[in-house]
Amino acid sequence: MSVRPGDDAPAILAQALAIDPGAETDRIVSALRQQLRGIRKRGLVLGLSGGIDSSVSVALAARAVGPQNVLCLFMPENDSDPESLRLGRLVAGTFGVEAIVEDIGPTLRAMGCYQRRDAFIRELVPDYGEGWASKIVIANALEHEGYNISSLVVQDPGGKQTKIRMPLPVYLGIVAATNMKQRTRKQIEYFHADRLNFAVLGTPNRLEYDQGFFVKNGDGAADVKPIAHLYKTQVYALAAHLGVPEEIRNRPPTTDTYSLAQTQEEFYFSLPYDRMDLCLCGLNNGVAAEVVGQAAGLDASQVEHVWADIAAKRKATRYLHLRPQLVHEVEEVDT
């Protein structure tokens, strides 16, 4: 992509992100059908959160194999927003697919997910317990260089919020306990996939896939990932084409993982998805930082900070994309 300072950067980058929704839908549907034939599966299972990515994935799955061969799972737990279940049901009804509720809260409680998480939080907030809520947030990459700085936000029963810088062991402990949620959900998905001879569909978009915004052997595990090549902006374009309800298309992306409401940019990304897409697309296509800044409403130095953050996340999360490492290839199965 050849773009020079002074060119209409917003228009050029917008054109780079533009897709033909009809043609892209046909391409993904065709690929899904071919992939399922290759692994000899007759349908698709996926977790439906009521978010844009899983909603688009349901619509694509229904087109690829027919609504009767798609099973959606709602998997709420103690910290889930009830809105997610309501919106998920709206999506399932819109596309005529079967959907069932699997409450994973009791399983997580039995495994000590909440107890382990709260024990780490109490290392910083000894009073943390019943009636409290929390989330993890990161520092803005536009303002900080080097490693991302993570902080814990807690809210007491009276509604007062406090932000505390976390030492690494506390951060790792909270994340490790929280990751049990994604891994438990994936166990449930594969149970249903195995009993139906279906494949498990993963729902990451390009930004999430590129930046390692998933849990290994959790929401990162899947047999097919049909929208991993699409920027979030493109996912929204598909959503409009496929008839995803407007209420879902207008809902801000959230993690729905912590007991306090949390946006994706608070937890992981530097900017809202539309500006992140511009920065990532510009980086991927060799567009100058000054030009990307014109499109994203940033100065060149801020774009460079975002690019440094992208590079750091790619390096730190590369292992998430790797298969288990072998001492020596087993030629009979690894070719």
C-alpha positions in Angstrom: 0.0 0.0 0.0 1.6 3.3 -1.1 0.5 6.2 1.1 2.4 9.5 1.5 1.9 12.3 3.9 -0.6 14.7 2.4 -2.7 11.9 0.8 -6.2 11.4 2.1 -5.1 9.0 4.8 -8.5 8.3 6.4 -10.0 7.4 3.1 -7.1 5.3 2.0 -7.0 3.3 5.2 -10.8 3.0 5.3 -10.6 1.6 1.8 -8.0 -0.9 3.0 -10.4 -2.1 5.7 -13.4 -2.2 3.4 -14.8 -5.5 2.3 -17.6 -6.8 0.1 -19.7 -8.4 2.9 -21.6 -10.7 0.5 -18.4 -12.0 -1.2 -16.7 -12.4 2.2 -19.7 -14.3 3.6 -19.6 -16.6 0.6 -15.9 -17.2 1.0 -16.1 -18.0 4.7 -19.1 -20.3 4.3 -17.3 -22.2 1.5 -14.2 -22.5 3.6 -16.2 -23.8 6.6 -17.9 -26.4 4.5 -14.6 -27.6 3.1 -12.9 -27.6 6.5 -15.7 -29.7 8.1 -15.6 -32.2 5.3 -11.8 -32.5 5.9 -12.3 -33.3 9.6 -15.5 -35.3 9.0 -17.7 -33.3 11.2 -21.4 -32.5 10.5 -22.0 -29.4 12.5 -20.7 -26.6 14.7 -20.7 -25.8 18.4 -19.8 -22.4 19.8 -20.1 -20.4 23.0 -22.5 -17.5 22.4 -21.8 -14.4 24.6 -24.1 -11.8 23.0 -21.0 -10.0 21.7 -20.4 -9.0 18.1 -17.8 -11.7 17.3 -19.8 -14.7 18.5 -23.0 -13.3 16.9 -21.4 -13.0 13.5 -19.9 -16.5 13.9 -23.4 -17.9 14.7 -24.8 -16.3 11.5 -21.9 -17.7 9.4 -22.2 -21.1 11.0 -26.0 -21.3 10.3 -25.3 -20.4 6.6 -22.6 -22.9 6.3 -24.3 -26.0 7.8 -27.9 -25.0 8.4 -29.3 -23.8 11.7 -30.3 -27.3 12.6 -26.6 -28.3 12.7 -25.5 -25.4 15.0 -25.5 -25.6 18.8 -24.9 -22.5 20.8 -24.0 -22.6 24.5 -24.6 -19.9 27.1 -22.1 -20.4 29.9 -22.7 -17.8 32.6 -20.9 -17.8 35.9 -21.0 -15.8 39.1 -19.4 -12.7 37.6 -21.4 -12.7 34.3 -23.5 -9.7 33.2 -27.1 -10.9 32.8 -27.3 -8.8 29.7 -25.0 -11.2 27.9 -27.5 -14.1 28.3 -30.4 -11.9 27.2 -28.5 -10.7 24.1 -27.3 -14.2 23.4 -30.8 -15.5 23.3 -31.8 -12.7 21.0 -29.0 -13.8 18.6 -30.0 -17.5 18.8 -33.6 -16.6 18.1 -32.6 -14.4 15.2 -30.8 -17.1 13.4 -33.0 -20.0 14.4 -30.3 -22.1 16.1 -30.6 -24.3 19.2 -29.1 -22.9 22.4 -28.8 -24.2 25.9 -27.6 -22.8 29.2 -24.7 -24.4 31.0 -24.1 -22.6 34.3 -20.4 -23.0 35.0 -20.6 -21.1 38.3 -20.9 -24.2 40.6 -18.0 -25.9 38.7 -15.8 -22.9 39.1 -16.7 -22.7 42.8 -15.9 -26.4 43.3 -12.5 -26.0 41.6 -11.7 -23.0 43.8 -11.6 -20.4 41.0 -13.2 -17.6 43.0 -11.5 -18.6 46.3 -8.1 -18.6 44.6 -8.6 -15.3 42.9 -9.9 -13.6 46.1 -7.0 -14.9 48.1 -4.6 -13.1 45.8 -6.7 -9.9 45.9 -6.6 -10.0 49.7 -2.8 -9.8 49.6 -3.4 -6.2 48.5 -6.9 -5.6 50.0 -7.3 -7.6 53.2 -11.0 -6.8 53.6 -11.9 -8.0 50.1 -14.8 -10.5 50.3 -18.6 -10.7 50.1 -20.2 -7.6 48.4 -16.9 -6.5 46.8 -16.1 -6.4 43.1 -13.0 -6.1 41.0 -11.3 -5.9 37.7 -7.8 -5.6 36.2 -6.9 -2.6 34.0 -3.7 -1.6 32.1 -2.0 1.7 31.7 -2.6 3.6 28.4 0.1 2.6 25.9 0.0 6.1 24.5 1.5 7.4 27.8 3.8 4.6 28.9 6.8 2.9 27.2 8.1 -0.6 27.8 6.1 -3.2 29.7 2.3 -2.7 30.3 1.5 -1.7 33.8 -1.4 -3.6 35.3 -3.5 -2.3 38.2 -6.3 -3.8 40.3 -9.5 -1.9 40.7 -11.7 -2.9 43.7 -15.1 -1.6 44.7 -16.2 -2.0 48.3 -19.9 -2.7 49.2 -20.5 1.0 49.5 -19.5 1.6 45.9 -16.1 3.2 46.5 -13.5 2.2 44.0 -9.8 2.1 44.6 -7.0 1.5 42.1 -3.9 -0.4 43.3 -0.7 -1.2 41.4 -0.2 -5.0 41.4 3.1 -6.8 42.0 3.7 -9.5 39.4 2.9 -12.5 41.6 -0.5 -11.1 42.5 -1.3 -10.2 38.8 -0.3 -13.7 37.7 -2.3 -15.3 40.4 -5.5 -13.4 39.6 -5.2 -14.1 35.9 -4.4 -17.8 36.5 -7.5 -18.2 38.6 -9.7 -16.2 36.1 -8.4 -18.3 33.2 -10.2 -21.2 34.7 -13.4 -19.7 33.4 -12.3 -19.9 29.7 -10.9 -23.4 30.1 -14.1 -24.7 31.8 -16.2 -23.2 29.0 -14.1 -25.0 26.4 -14.5 -28.3 28.2 -18.3 -27.9 27.9 -18.0 -27.0 24.3 -16.0 -30.1 23.5 -18.4 -32.3 25.5 -21.2 -31.3 23.2 -19.1 -31.4 20.1 -18.0 -34.9 20.9 -21.5 -36.2 21.6 -22.9 -34.6 18.3 -19.8 -35.2 16.1 -19.7 -31.5 15.6 -16.6 -29.2 15.4 -15.9 -26.4 17.9 -15.9 -23.0 16.4 -13.6 -20.3 17.8 -14.6 -16.6 17.5 -11.5 -14.4 17.7 -11.2 -11.5 15.3 -7.9 -10.5 13.8 -7.0 -8.0 16.5 -7.6 -10.6 19.2 -5.8 -13.4 17.3 -2.8 -11.2 16.4 -2.4 -9.8 19.9 -2.9 -13.0 21.8 -6.1 -11.9 23.5 -7.2 -15.4 24.4 -6.4 -18.2 26.9 -4.4 -21.1 25.7 -6.5 -24.3 25.9 -9.4 -22.0 26.8 -11.1 -19.7 24.3 -8.0 -20.1 22.1 -8.9 -23.8 21.5 -11.1 -24.6 18.5 -11.3 -26.7 15.4 -12.1 -23.7 13.1 -11.7 -20.0 13.5 -13.6 -18.4 10.6 -13.2 -14.7 11.4 -9.6 -14.6 12.7 -8.5 -12.9 9.4 -11.0 -10.1 9.8 -10.3 -6.8 11.5 -12.9 -5.8 14.0 -14.2 -3.1 11.7 -14.8 -5.8 9.0 -16.6 -8.0 11.6 -19.0 -5.1 12.1 -19.5 -4.8 8.4 -20.4 -8.5 8.2 -22.7 -8.1 11.2 -24.8 -5.6 9.4 -24.9 -7.7 6.2 -25.9 -10.9 8.0 -28.7 -9.3 10.1 -27.1 -9.3 13.5 -29.5 -7.3 15.7 -28.8 -3.6 15.9 -28.7 -3.7 19.7 -25.7 -6.1 19.6 -24.0 -4.1 16.9 -24.3 -1.0 19.1 -23.0 -2.7 22.3 -19.5 -1.7 23.3 -17.1 -4.7 23.3 -16.5 -6.0 26.9 -14.6 -8.9 28.4 -17.5 -10.0 30.7 -15.0 -11.8 32.8 -14.6 -9.7 36.0 -17.2 -8.7 38.5 -16.8 -5.0 37.6 -17.7 -3.9 34.1 -14.6 -3.8 32.0 -13.9 -2.7 28.4 -11.4 -4.5 26.2 -9.2 -1.4 26.0 -9.1 -1.2 29.8 -7.9 -4.8 30.0 -5.7 -5.4 27.0 -5.8 -3.0 24.0 -4.4 0.5 23.7 -7.3 2.1 22.0 -11.0 1.5 21.0 -11.2 -1.2 18.2 -11.7 1.2 15.3 -8.5 3.1 16.0 -6.6 -0.1 16.8 -7.7 -1.4 13.5 -6.3 1.6 11.7 -3.0 1.3 13.6 -2.7 -2.4 13.0 -3.7 -2.2 9.4 -1.2 0.6 8.9 1.6 -1.4 10.5 0.8 -4.5 8.5 0.9 -2.5 5.3 3.9 -0.4 5.9 2.1 2.9 6.1 4.0 5.7 7.8 3.2 6.6 11.4 2.4 10.2 10.4 -0.1 9.0 7.8 -1.7 6.5 10.2 -2.0 9.2 12.8 -3.9 11.4 10.4 -6.5 8.6 10.1 -6.6 7.6 13.7 -6.5 11.1 15.3 -3.1 10.6 16.8 0.3 12.1 16.3 3.2 10.1 14.9 4.8 9.5 18.3 1.5 8.1 19.7 1.2 5.8 16.7 4.8 4.6 17.4 3.8 3.8 21.0 0.8 1.8 19.8 3.0 -0.1 17.3 5.6 -0.8 20.1 2.7 -2.2 22.2 1.5 -4.4 19.3 5.1 -5.7 18.8 5.5 -6.4 22.5 2.2 -8.3 22.7 3.1 -10.3 19.6 6.4 -11.3 21.2 4.9 -12.1 24.6 2.0 -14.1 23.3 3.7 -16.0 20.5 3.7 -19.2 22.6 -0.1 -19.1 22.6 -0.1 -19.9 18.9 2.4 -22.8 19.2 1.5 -26.4 19.3 3.2 -28.5 22.0 7.0 -28.6 21.4 8.5 -32.0 20.5 12.1 -33.1 20.9 11.8 -34.6 17.4 9.1 -34.6 14.8 7.0 -37.8 14.5 7.1 -38.0 10.8 4.2 -40.4 10.4 1.7 -37.9 11.9 3.4 -34.5 11.6 3.7 -34.2 7.8 
